[in-house]
Amino acid sequence: MVSSFRDLVAYQKAYKMSLDMHKLTLDFPKFEQHELANQLRRASKSVAMNIAEGFGRKSYGSLADFKRFMIMALGSNDEVRVQLDYCKDLGYIGDEQFALYEQSCIEIGKLLSAMLKTWI
């Protein structure tokens, strides 16, 4: 039984990814700290936060709000994927690290899509 957003596998994976992205960006060049690093941290945190807020709205009977927040989480997840492309192409992460993060984003996207189909 899912009694909290923290019980959702999508939230757990998104939260872990946001921690990973935060740690990753700490080593970015100083000039990237207010650009790419900040955007990557914000987008990755947005995935987890939108899942939590959508779950809360659903708990109070608003399926429309739940759907809207899951769609925003999907959008933020895609934003993270684009930013990871930049990180790889600018040489801030290697191919292996990129592949791990990309796979995590794909899994989160599938979980969010499944939640939308199942709960709506």
C-alpha positions as CSV (number, residue, x, y, z in Angstrom):
1,M,0.0,0.0,0.0
2,V,1.3,3.4,-1.0
3,S,0.7,5.8,1.9
4,S,3.3,8.4,1.2
5,F,5.1,9.8,-1.9
6,R,8.3,8.3,-0.3
7,D,6.8,4.8,-0.9
8,L,6.8,5.4,-4.7
9,V,9.7,3.8,-6.5
10,A,9.6,6.8,-9.0
11,Y,10.1,9.2,-6.2
12,Q,12.9,7.1,-4.6
13,K,14.8,6.9,-7.9
14,A,14.2,10.6,-8.7
15,Y,15.4,11.7,-5.3
16,K,18.6,9.5,-5.6
17,M,19.2,11.0,-9.1
18,S,18.9,14.5,-7.7
19,L,21.4,13.8,-5.0
20,D,23.7,12.3,-7.7
21,M,23.3,15.3,-9.9
22,H,24.1,17.7,-7.0
23,K,27.3,15.8,-6.2
24,L,28.3,15.6,-9.8
25,T,28.0,19.3,-10.3
26,L,30.1,20.2,-7.4
27,D,33.2,19.4,-9.5
28,F,32.1,21.4,-12.5
29,P,34.3,24.4,-13.5
30,K,33.6,27.6,-11.5
31,F,32.1,29.4,-14.6
32,E,29.5,26.6,-14.9
33,Q,28.3,26.7,-11.3
34,H,25.7,29.4,-12.1
35,E,24.8,28.0,-15.5
36,L,24.7,24.3,-16.4
37,A,25.4,23.1,-12.8
38,N,22.6,25.2,-11.3
39,Q,20.1,24.2,-14.1
40,L,21.0,20.5,-13.7
41,R,20.5,20.6,-9.9
42,R,17.2,22.5,-10.2
43,A,15.7,20.2,-13.0
44,S,16.7,17.0,-11.2
45,K,15.2,18.2,-7.9
46,S,12.1,19.3,-9.7
47,V,11.4,15.7,-10.8
48,A,11.2,14.5,-7.2
49,M,9.4,17.6,-6.0
50,N,6.7,17.3,-8.7
51,I,6.1,13.6,-7.8
52,A,5.7,14.5,-4.2
53,E,3.3,17.4,-4.9
54,G,1.3,15.4,-7.4
55,F,0.9,12.6,-4.9
56,G,-0.3,15.0,-2.3
57,R,-2.8,16.5,-4.6
58,K,-4.1,13.1,-5.6
59,S,-4.5,12.2,-1.9
60,Y,-6.9,15.1,-1.6
61,G,-8.9,14.0,-4.6
62,S,-7.5,16.0,-7.4
63,L,-6.6,13.6,-10.2
64,A,-6.3,16.5,-12.6
65,D,-3.6,18.1,-10.4
66,F,-1.9,14.7,-10.1
67,K,-1.8,14.3,-13.8
68,R,-0.4,17.8,-14.3
69,F,2.4,17.3,-11.8
70,M,3.4,13.9,-13.2
71,I,3.6,15.6,-16.6
72,M,5.7,18.3,-15.2
73,A,8.0,15.7,-13.6
74,L,8.3,14.0,-17.0
75,G,9.2,17.3,-18.6
76,S,11.9,18.0,-15.9
77,N,13.2,14.5,-16.4
78,D,13.6,15.2,-20.1
79,E,15.3,18.5,-19.2
80,V,17.8,16.5,-17.1
81,R,18.5,14.3,-20.1
82,V,19.3,17.3,-22.3
83,Q,21.6,18.8,-19.7
84,L,23.4,15.4,-19.4
85,D,24.0,15.6,-23.1
86,Y,25.7,18.9,-22.6
87,C,27.7,17.5,-19.7
88,K,28.9,14.6,-21.9
89,D,29.6,16.7,-24.9
90,L,31.5,19.4,-22.9
91,G,33.6,16.7,-21.3
92,Y,32.3,17.0,-17.7
93,I,31.3,13.4,-17.6
94,G,32.5,10.3,-19.5
95,D,30.5,8.0,-21.6
96,E,30.1,5.3,-18.9
97,Q,28.9,7.8,-16.3
98,F,26.6,9.4,-18.9
99,A,25.1,5.9,-19.7
100,L,24.3,5.3,-16.1
101,Y,22.6,8.6,-15.6
102,E,20.8,8.3,-18.9
103,Q,19.5,4.8,-17.9
104,S,18.3,6.2,-14.6
105,C,16.3,9.0,-16.4
106,I,14.8,6.4,-18.8
107,E,13.7,4.3,-15.8
108,I,12.2,7.3,-14.0
109,G,10.3,8.3,-17.2
110,K,8.9,4.8,-17.6
111,L,7.7,4.8,-13.9
112,L,6.1,8.1,-14.3
113,S,4.3,7.1,-17.5
114,A,3.1,3.9,-15.8
115,M,1.8,5.9,-12.9
116,L,-0.1,8.2,-15.2
117,K,-1.7,5.2,-17.1
118,T,-2.5,3.3,-13.9
119,W,-3.8,6.1,-11.6
120,I,-5.8,8.1,-14.1
